[in-house]
Amino acid sequence: MGGQPPYAGQPAPGGPTYPGQQMGGGQAPGDPFAGISGDLIGGQFSEKAGVGAELQNKRLLRVRINEPFMAKQGSMVAYQGNVNFAYQGGGAAKFLKKAITGEGLNLMRVEGQGDVFLADLAHEVHILHLNNSGISANGKNVLAFSAALDWNVERVKGGSIAAGGLFNTTLRGTGWVAITTDGDPVVLNAAEAPTFADANALVAWSVHLQTTIKSSFTAGALIGRGSGEAFQVSFHGPGFVIVQPSEGLPAPPAS
């Protein structure tokens, strides 16, 4: 009476034992899951091994830092190690372009030693490796990229501001870039046939493709869906176009 309860720290005679439960009342030294079991503990969700940018899972990017990289502000969900995050402005010219066009990147520079985990609204993450090449991407779909890549805000050729011109973020050089999609994307080969995509569903495309802004605006396009497919981008030439199965939030109904 007043001492430890019978069988303290060890299973009762004849009772079940579980993974992590120790005979003799102690926890295995260095075992972070001692005494705990479940599907989260079995290793399926453990950190993946690898160097550089890798997918932890389809919605989570893990970057093992071997060089500085840029990431969308607010996208860091966890990190391990000695890591520094610093606001990265794009300079006066890019700031002015963003103010005028609405397109641009709010970035932080990440460097140090360790692993960084990035995500954005649980959207799917895809990694592209550029080898002296480039892509044009919707700024909101850019999650992170090598600091060695050059980026800028450029007008999509074939349209003007007055005619509903579009602006995208271009990334050029050699390195990796992680983009997000709202759902499983489709990747179209623009060389097979003239290719058209809703401007709101576009994610990215080969930077050397020829583009044209096409308007199909009619009064009927306003019924039920707001502006809907009022603007499309057409693509011609050798290259690819990435389209997501989402056009973003629907336009509110007219009052």
VEXTOR-854624 format. One record per atom (N, C-alpha, C): z, y, x; residue in three letters. Coordinates in steps of 0.02 Angstrom, whole numbers, padded with zeros to 5 digits, always signed. Atoms other than C-alpha are relative to their C-alpha. Layout:
REM VEXTOR-854624
ZYXALA
...
REM end
This chain:
REM VEXTOR-854624
+00000-00059+00043MET
+00000+00000+00000MET
+00000+00062+00045MET
+00002-00060-00041GLY
-00043+00170+00071GLY
-00045-00006+00060GLY
+00046+00008-00056GLY
-00155+00092+00205GLY
-00071+00003-00024GLY
+00070+00001+00019GLN
-00342+00074+00204GLN
-00011-00053-00053GLN
+00014+00050+00051PRO
-00415-00017+00053PRO
-00028-00062+00031PRO
+00027+00062-00028PRO
-00461-00199+00077PRO
-00074+00006+00014PRO
+00070+00003-00020TYR
-00627-00227+00164TYR
-00028+00069+00017TYR
+00026-00067-00017ALA
-00639-00042+00215ALA
-00049-00005+00057ALA
+00050-00003-00053GLY
-00797-00013+00315GLY
-00041-00062+00007GLY
+00040+00060-00005GLN
-00866-00187+00286GLN
-00007-00031-00069GLN
+00012+00028+00066PRO
-00938-00286+00141PRO
+00055-00048-00020PRO
-00049+00048+00026ALA
-00819-00383+00030ALA
-00026-00070+00008ALA
+00023+00069-00006PRO
-00824-00570+00054PRO
-00042-00021-00059PRO
+00044+00022+00053GLY
-00968-00641-00044GLY
-00042+00054-00031GLY
+00039-00055+00029GLY
-01037-00469-00086GLY
-00065+00009+00036GLY
+00066-00011-00031PRO
-01215-00410-00049PRO
+00005+00047+00060PRO
+00006-00047-00056THR
-01262-00323+00112THR
-00066+00035-00007THR
+00059-00041+00007TYR
-01393-00186+00126TYR
-00022+00023+00070TYR
+00023-00025-00064PRO
-01503-00120+00265PRO
+00040+00061+00021PRO
-00039-00057-00025GLY
-01403-00001+00373GLY
+00075-00010-00006GLY
-00072+00012+00006GLN
-01234-00073+00319GLN
+00024-00040+00059GLN
-00022+00029-00063GLN
-01135-00119+00473GLN
+00061-00045-00011GLN
-00060+00042-00002MET
-01016-00264+00494MET
+00048+00031+00050MET
-00049-00026-00047GLY
-00857-00203+00574GLY
+00016+00073-00011GLY
-00023-00066+00021GLY
-00850-00030+00493GLY
-00032+00057+00038GLY
+00029-00055-00037GLY
-00954+00071+00619GLY
-00073+00010-00018GLY
+00071-00013+00007GLN
-01125+00153+00609GLN
-00034-00011+00067GLN
+00037+00010-00061ALA
-01258+00107+00734ALA
-00009+00067+00035ALA
+00007-00063-00035PRO
-01256+00242+00868PRO
-00073+00024+00000PRO
+00066-00029-00002GLY
-01405+00359+00852GLY
-00044-00018-00059GLY
+00040+00018+00059ASP
-01464+00286+00685ASP
+00011+00053-00054ASP
-00012-00054+00048PRO
-01491+00436+00569PRO
+00004-00026-00072PRO
+00001+00027+00068PHE
-01509+00321+00417PHE
+00053-00054-00011PHE
-00051+00052+00007ALA
-01356+00211+00444ALA
+00035+00006-00067ALA
-00034+00000+00064GLY
-01282+00161+00278GLY
-00042+00024-00058GLY
+00044-00026+00053ILE
-01432+00226+00178ILE
-00063-00041-00002ILE
+00062+00036+00007SER
-01580+00132+00109SER
-00041+00031-00057SER
+00043-00026+00052GLY
-01727+00173-00003GLY
-00070+00010+00026GLY
+00070-00005-00021ASP
-01914+00203-00002ASP
-00012+00058+00048ASP
+00008-00056-00046LEU
-01892+00369+00090LEU
+00022-00018+00071LEU
-00029+00018-00064ILE
-01804+00278+00233ILE
-00042-00051+00037ILE
+00035+00056-00029GLY
-01928+00139+00266GLY
-00051+00017+00053GLY
+00048-00020-00051GLY
-02040+00239+00383GLY
-00065+00027-00027GLY
+00063-00023+00028GLN
-02182+00279+00263GLN
-00007+00075+00005GLN
+00002-00073+00000PHE
-02136+00463+00263PHE
+00024+00030+00066PHE
-00022-00025-00064SER
-02081+00477+00444SER
-00054+00042+00033SER
+00047-00043-00035GLU
-02162+00604+00559GLU
-00052-00042+00037GLU
+00054+00036-00032LYS
-02332+00546+00620LYS
-00005+00022+00074LYS
+00011-00015-00071ALA
-02367+00535+00806ALA
-00069+00031+00010ALA
+00064-00030-00015GLY
-02508+00633+00885GLY
+00008+00064+00038GLY
+00001-00062-00039VAL
-02557+00784+00987VAL
-00044+00050-00035VAL
+00040-00052+00031GLY
-02620+00948+00920GLY
+00008-00001-00076GLY
-00002-00003+00073ALA
-02664+00968+00736ALA
-00019-00067-00029ALA
+00011+00064+00034GLU
-02650+00810+00631GLU
+00027+00006-00071GLU
-00026+00002+00068LEU
-02624+00771+00448LEU
+00063-00044-00002LEU
-00059+00040+00014GLN
-02447+00717+00411GLN
-00012-00040-00064GLN
+00027+00033+00059ASN
-02515+00675+00239ASN
-00053+00047-00028ASN
+00058-00038+00024LYS
-02656+00744+00131LYS
+00018+00071-00020LYS
-00020-00067+00020ARG
-02553+00898+00084ARG
+00044+00035+00051ARG
-00045-00027-00050LEU
-02457+00930+00244LEU
-00031-00006+00069LEU
+00027-00002-00068LEU
-02520+00982+00416LEU
+00057+00000+00050LEU
-00047-00002-00055ARG
-02422+00942+00573ARG
-00037+00021+00063ARG
+00029-00024-00063VAL
-02462+01037+00733VAL
+00051-00010+00055VAL
-00041+00007-00061ARG
-02386+00976+00896ARG
-00027+00051+00049ARG
+00025-00059-00036ILE
-02398+01135+00997ILE
-00017-00018+00072ILE
+00021+00003-00070ASN
-02499+01119+01157ASN
-00037+00063+00020ASN
+00028-00066-00012GLU
-02575+01293+01140GLU
+00018+00043-00060GLU
-00015-00043+00058PRO
-02540+01444+01030PRO
-00052-00010-00055PRO
+00046+00003+00056PHE
-02616+01440+00857PHE
+00020+00052-00052PHE
-00011-00048+00053MET
-02630+01553+00705MET
+00012-00038-00065MET
-00015+00032+00064ALA
-02559+01508+00534ALA
+00009+00053-00054ALA
-00010-00045+00056LYS
-02555+01586+00363LYS
+00075+00016-00006LYS
-00069-00020+00008GLN
-02396+01686+00339GLN
+00030-00035-00061GLN
-00033+00033+00055GLY
-02272+01591+00231GLY
-00017-00073-00008GLY
+00022+00070+00007SER
-02355+01421+00260SER
+00046-00049+00036SER
-00044+00045-00036MET
-02221+01350+00376MET
+00053-00028-00048MET
-00051+00032+00042VAL
-02112+01224+00283VAL
+00055-00032+00042VAL
-00051+00029-00044ALA
-02020+01147+00432ALA
-00027+00002+00072ALA
+00021+00009-00070TYR
-02021+01137+00621TYR
+00057-00030+00039TYR
-00049+00029-00047GLN
-01933+01047+00763GLN
-00017+00025+00070GLN
+00011-00022-00068GLY
-01910+01113+00938GLY
+00014+00074+00008GLY
-00008-00071-00016ASN
-01913+01285+01017ASN
-00066+00036-00015ASN
+00062-00028+00025VAL
-02046+01377+00918VAL
+00010+00073-00018VAL
-00002-00071+00016ASN
-02083+01562+00902ASN
-00055+00018-00050ASN
+00047-00024+00050PHE
-02167+01644+00752PHE
-00002+00076+00004PHE
+00007-00073-00006ALA
-02236+01820+00767ALA
-00056+00024-00045ALA
+00052-00030+00041TYR
-02332+01928+00645TYR
-00060+00018+00043TYR
+00061-00013-00038GLN
-02512+01943+00700GLN
-00046+00045-00041GLN
+00047-00045+00034GLY
-02609+02095+00644GLY
-00070-00009+00026GLY
+00069+00008-00020GLY
-02796+02093+00649GLY
-00031+00062+00030GLY
+00028-00062-00026GLY
-02814+02269+00714GLY
-00021+00047-00056GLY
+00016-00051+00050ALA
-02863+02429+00626ALA
-00064-00016-00038ALA
+00064+00013+00033ALA
-03041+02375+00591ALA
+00007-00054-00053ALA
-00009+00053+00049LYS
-02990+02213+00505LYS
+00046+00022-00057LYS
-00043-00026+00052PHE
-02851+02302+00411PHE
-00040+00042-00050PHE
+00042-00042+00043LEU
-02978+02427+00344LEU
-00047-00043-00042LEU
+00045+00044+00037LYS
-03099+02288+00296LYS
+00037-00035-00057LYS
-00038+00034+00053LYS
-02962+02198+00200LYS
+00016+00048-00056LYS
-00016-00049+00051ALA
-02913+02357+00110ALA
-00059+00014-00045ALA
+00060-00016+00038ILE
-03092+02387+00056ILE
-00026-00061-00039ILE
+00032+00059+00029THR
-03149+02209+00020THR
+00048-00048-00035THR
-00047+00049+00027GLY
-02990+02115-00025GLY
+00000-00065+00037GLY
+00005+00061-00040GLU
-03040+01980+00100GLU
+00035+00011+00067GLU
-00033-00005-00065GLY
-02938+01945+00255GLY
+00054-00053+00006GLY
-00051+00050-00013LEU
-02800+01841+00331LEU
+00066+00034+00018LEU
-00068-00020-00020ASN
-02612+01873+00338ASN
+00026-00055+00045ASN
-00012+00053-00049LEU
-02571+01779+00497LEU
+00065+00009+00038LEU
-00054-00001-00049MET
-02428+01733+00610MET
-00024-00042+00060MET
+00016+00037-00061ARG
-02448+01676+00790ARG
+00057-00047+00016ARG
-00050+00051-00011VAL
-02358+01515+00830VAL
-00008-00027+00071VAL
+00002+00027-00068GLU
-02313+01460+01006GLU
+00069-00026+00019GLU
-00062+00029-00023GLY
-02180+01367+01102GLY
-00009-00074+00013GLY
+00001+00072-00010GLN
-02137+01183+01113GLN
+00032-00033-00062GLN
-00027+00034+00058GLY
-02115+01070+00963GLY
-00054-00016-00051GLY
+00044+00018+00055ASP
-02191+01017+00798ASP
+00011+00050-00058ASP
-00002-00047+00056VAL
-02233+01135+00654VAL
-00036-00033-00059VAL
+00029+00029+00060PHE
-02268+01078+00476PHE
-00020+00057-00047PHE
+00029-00054+00040LEU
-02379+01187+00366LEU
-00028-00028-00065LEU
+00027+00019+00065ALA
-02428+01180+00182ALA
-00012+00063-00040ALA
+00013-00057+00044ASP
-02493+01293+00045ASP
-00008-00025-00072ASP
+00002+00017+00072LEU
-02452+01259-00139LEU
-00017-00074-00012LEU
+00014+00072+00005ALA
-02467+01071-00108ALA
-00075-00014-00007ALA
+00072+00012-00001HIS
-02656+01092-00092HIS
-00017-00050+00055HIS
+00021+00048-00050GLU
-02751+00962+00006GLU
-00023+00036+00064GLU
+00015-00030-00065VAL
-02774+00997+00191VAL
-00055-00041+00035VAL
+00055+00032-00036HIS
-02931+00960+00293HIS
-00009+00035+00067HIS
+00008-00028-00068ILE
-02959+00984+00480ILE
-00073-00004+00021ILE
+00068-00003-00029LEU
-03126+01038+00553LEU
+00007+00018+00074LEU
+00002-00015-00072HIS
-03162+01038+00740HIS
-00066+00035+00016HIS
+00060-00039-00017LEU
-03284+01172+00799LEU
-00014-00007+00074LEU
+00022+00005-00069ASN
-03383+01148+00958ASN
-00054+00052+00011ASN
+00047-00056-00009ASN
-03463+01315+00999ASN
-00040+00010-00064ASN
+00032-00006+00065SER
-03501+01330+00814SER
+00042+00047-00043SER
-00038-00045+00043GLY
-03435+01423+00663GLY
-00006-00019-00073GLY
+00002+00009+00072ILE
-03394+01419+00479ILE
+00018+00067-00033ILE
-00021-00056+00042SER
-03378+01549+00343SER
+00045-00029-00053SER
-00049+00030+00045ALA
-03224+01518+00237ALA
+00032+00054-00044ALA
-00040-00043+00043ASN
-03134+01594+00090ASN
+00068+00009+00033ASN
-00062-00013-00036GLY
-02983+01678+00169GLY
+00060-00036-00029GLY
-00059+00032+00031LYS
-02861+01603+00043LYS
+00002-00075+00014LYS
+00003+00072-00015ASN
-02918+01428+00096ASN
+00013-00015+00074ASN
-00013+00010-00071VAL
-02881+01454+00282VAL
+00075-00008+00010VAL
-00071+00014-00010LEU
-02714+01374+00326LEU
+00022+00016+00072LEU
-00018-00009-00071ALA
-02714+01377+00518ALA
-00061-00012+00042ALA
+00056+00012-00046PHE
-02830+01378+00668PHE
+00021+00016+00071PHE
-00013-00012-00071SER
-02835+01379+00857SER
-00003+00075+00015SER
+00001-00070-00019ALA
-02793+01547+00933ALA
-00062+00017+00041ALA
+00060-00012-00040ALA
-02948+01524+01042ALA
-00060+00019-00043ALA
+00056-00017+00043LEU
-03062+01547+00891LEU
-00001+00074-00015LEU
+00009-00070+00021ASP
-03132+01719+00850ASP
-00009+00001-00076ASP
+00008-00005+00073TRP
-03116+01773+00669TRP
-00013+00072-00019TRP
+00017-00066+00023ASN
-03181+01919+00570ASN
-00016-00004-00075ASN
+00019-00004+00070VAL
-03214+01976+00392VAL
-00072+00026-00002VAL
+00071-00019+00002GLU
-03401+01983+00356GLU
-00026-00006-00072GLU
+00032+00002+00066ARG
-03507+02017+00203ARG
-00047-00060-00004ARG
+00047+00055+00011VAL
-03598+01867+00132VAL
-00069+00030-00007VAL
+00067-00028+00000LYS
-03780+01903+00167LYS
-00035-00015-00066LYS
+00038+00010+00062GLY
-03894+01926+00019GLY
+00031+00036-00059GLY
-00031-00037+00055GLY
-03780+02038-00083GLY
+00028+00065+00026GLY
-00030-00064-00018SER
-03711+02213-00083SER
+00063+00011-00042SER
-00061-00014+00038ILE
-03546+02284-00142ILE
-00018+00020-00071ILE
+00018-00023+00066ALA
-03632+02370-00287ALA
-00026-00057-00044ALA
+00029+00055+00038ALA
-03717+02208-00338ALA
+00048-00059-00003ALA
-00049+00054+00002GLY
-03557+02107-00331GLY
+00003-00039+00064GLY
+00000+00033-00064GLY
-03565+02068-00147GLY
+00066-00034+00015GLY
-00059+00038-00017LEU
-03443+01942-00075LEU
+00015+00007+00075LEU
-00022-00002-00069PHE
-03343+01945+00086PHE
+00039-00063+00015PHE
-00034+00061-00021ASN
-03282+01794+00181ASN
+00026+00010+00071ASN
-00027+00000-00067THR
-03187+01756+00340THR
-00040-00049+00043THR
+00037+00043-00045THR
-03292+01687+00483THR
+00044-00018+00060THR
-00035+00024-00060LEU
-03219+01582+00624LEU
-00052-00030+00046LEU
+00050+00022-00048ARG
-03321+01551+00781ARG
+00032-00020+00066ARG
-00023+00020-00066GLY
-03299+01463+00947GLY
+00012-00074+00004GLY
-00018+00070-00010THR
-03222+01300+01003THR
+00075-00009-00014THR
-00069+00011+00019GLY
-03062+01237+00924GLY
+00003-00032-00068GLY
-00010+00031+00065TRP
-02990+01172+00762TRP
+00019+00052-00052TRP
-00020-00042+00057VAL
-02967+01250+00591VAL
+00020-00046-00057VAL
-00024+00038+00057ALA
-02868+01181+00445ALA
-00011+00042-00063ALA
+00013-00034+00063ILE
-02928+01228+00271ILE
+00032-00040-00057ILE
-00029+00033+00057THR
-02855+01188+00101THR
-00049+00000-00058THR
+00039+00003+00062THR
-02937+01134-00062THR
+00047-00017-00057THR
-00038+00016+00060ASP
-02867+01129-00237ASP
-00032-00061-00033ASP
+00030+00063+00022GLY
-02911+00946-00268GLY
-00049-00026+00052GLY
+00048+00030-00046ASP
-03036+00831-00184ASP
-00065+00039-00002ASP
+00061-00040-00001PRO
-03187+00933-00127PRO
-00063-00043+00000PRO
+00065+00031-00012VAL
-03371+00891-00124VAL
-00033+00039+00056VAL
+00035-00030-00056VAL
-03471+00924+00034VAL
-00075-00010-00011VAL
+00071+00003+00017LEU
-03653+00965-00003LEU
-00042+00014+00062LEU
+00048-00010-00053ASN
-03798+00951+00119ASN
-00053+00048-00025ASN
+00045-00051+00026ALA
-03894+01112+00092ALA
-00072-00012+00021ALA
+00068+00014-00022ALA
-04046+01043+00185ALA
-00037-00044-00049ALA
+00032+00046+00046GLU
-04079+00917+00047GLU
-00036+00036-00056GLU
+00029-00036+00056ALA
-04117+01046-00087ALA
+00033+00068-00003ALA
-00035-00064+00011PRO
-04080+01227-00133PRO
+00067-00013-00034PRO
-00068+00016+00021THR
-03893+01229-00162THR
+00033+00063-00027THR
-00033-00056+00032PHE
-03792+01341-00277PHE
+00072-00019-00015PHE
-00070+00013+00014ALA
-03604+01357-00299ALA
+00032+00061-00032ALA
-00039-00054+00030ASP
-03488+01459-00407ASP
+00041+00034+00055ASP
-00034-00037-00053ALA
-03416+01595-00297ALA
+00075-00013+00000ALA
-00072+00011+00003ASN
-03239+01557-00358ASN
+00020-00070+00022ASN
-00015+00069-00021ALA
-03251+01372-00313ALA
-00020-00013+00072ALA
+00021+00008-00069LEU
-03325+01398-00140LEU
+00060+00000+00047LEU
-00053+00003-00050VAL
-03213+01349+00006VAL
-00027+00022+00068VAL
+00027-00017-00066ALA
-03322+01358+00163ALA
-00070-00027+00006ALA
+00067+00025-00014TRP
-03496+01332+00233TRP
-00019+00014+00072TRP
+00025-00011-00068SER
-03592+01323+00396SER
-00021+00072+00007SER
+00008-00071-00006VAL
-03601+01498+00464VAL
-00073+00021+00007VAL
+00070-00017-00011HIS
-03788+01490+00502HIS
-00043-00010-00062HIS
+00040+00008+00061LEU
-03842+01449+00323LEU
-00023+00067-00027LEU
+00024-00060+00033GLN
-03948+01577+00233GLN
+00030+00003-00070GLN
-00033-00007+00065THR
-03859+01645+00080THR
-00031+00056-00041THR
+00022-00051+00048THR
-03906+01745-00074THR
+00049+00001-00057THR
-00044-00007+00058ILE
-03795+01812-00212ILE
-00044+00001-00063ILE
+00038+00004+00062LYS
-03861+01764-00383LYS
+00047+00015-00058LYS
-00039-00018+00058SER
-03797+01841-00544SER
-00031-00031-00062SER
+00024+00026+00064SER
-03811+01750-00710SER
+00041+00030-00056SER
-00044-00032+00048PHE
-03702+01873-00803PHE
-00038+00014-00065PHE
+00024-00016+00068THR
-03735+01879-00990THR
+00061+00009-00044THR
-00056-00009+00047ALA
-03629+01926-01139ALA
+00031-00067-00018ALA
-00025+00066+00018GLY
-03614+01741-01179GLY
+00047-00028+00052GLY
-00043+00027-00053ALA
-03531+01709-01012ALA
+00072+00022-00009ALA
-00068-00024+00011LEU
-03380+01805-01074LEU
+00037-00040-00052LEU
-00031+00035+00055ILE
-03346+01689-01219ILE
+00041-00058+00027ILE
-00044+00056-00015GLY
-03196+01578-01187GLY
+00023-00005+00072GLY
-00018+00013-00070ARG
-03193+01586-00997ARG
+00002+00063+00042ARG
+00002-00059-00042GLY
-03197+01766-00942GLY
-00067+00003+00036GLY
+00063-00009-00036SER
-03326+01801-00807SER
-00032-00067+00019SER
+00028+00066-00011GLY
-03346+01613-00776GLY
-00046-00003+00059GLY
+00049+00008-00054GLU
-03502+01579-00674GLU
-00045+00062+00005GLU
+00041-00060-00002ALA
-03560+01761-00672ALA
-00035+00008+00067ALA
+00030-00005-00066PHE
-03595+01749-00484PHE
-00001-00068+00033PHE
+00005+00060-00042GLN
-03659+01605-00382GLN
-00027+00021+00068GLN
+00028-00009-00066VAL
-03702+01593-00199VAL
-00050-00056+00010VAL
+00050+00051-00016SER
-03863+01504-00153SER
-00004-00009+00076SER
+00001+00018-00071PHE
-03882+01416+00014PHE
-00067-00034+00017PHE
+00063+00030-00024HIS
-04039+01371+00112HIS
+00006-00013+00075HIS
+00002+00016-00071GLY
-04063+01285+00279GLY
+00043-00060+00016GLY
-00042+00057-00021PRO
-03977+01149+00380PRO
+00073+00020+00006PRO
-00072-00015-00002GLY
-03790+01147+00354GLY
+00034-00029-00061GLY
-00039+00028+00054PHE
-03652+01100+00234PHE
+00036+00054-00039PHE
-00037-00045+00044VAL
-03561+01182+00089VAL
+00058-00040-00029VAL
-00060+00033+00026ILE
-03382+01137+00039ILE
+00021+00035-00064ILE
-00017-00027+00066VAL
-03339+01160-00145VAL
+00061-00039-00027VAL
-00058+00033+00029GLN
-03171+01125-00228GLN
-00006-00003-00076GLN
+00006+00008+00072PRO
-03149+01066-00408PRO
+00046+00048-00038PRO
-00043-00050+00031SER
-03058+01226-00456SER
-00030+00069+00012SER
+00023-00069-00007GLU
-03107+01406-00487GLU
+00058+00049+00001GLU
-00058-00043+00001GLY
-02931+01472-00476GLY
+00025+00011-00070GLY
-00029-00013+00066LEU
-02833+01544-00620LEU
-00053+00027-00047LEU
+00051-00024+00047PRO
-02939+01572-00776PRO
+00013+00073-00018PRO
-00006-00070+00019ALA
-02975+01749-00829ALA
+00036+00005-00067ALA
-00035-00006+00064PRO
-02859+01809-00969PRO
-00048+00019-00056PRO
+00045-00017+00055PRO
-02939+01822-01141PRO
+00001+00075-00014PRO
+00005-00071+00016ALA
-03001+01993-01193ALA
+00043+00015-00061ALA
-00043-00019+00055SER
-02880+02084-01307SER
-00039+00036-00054SER
REM end
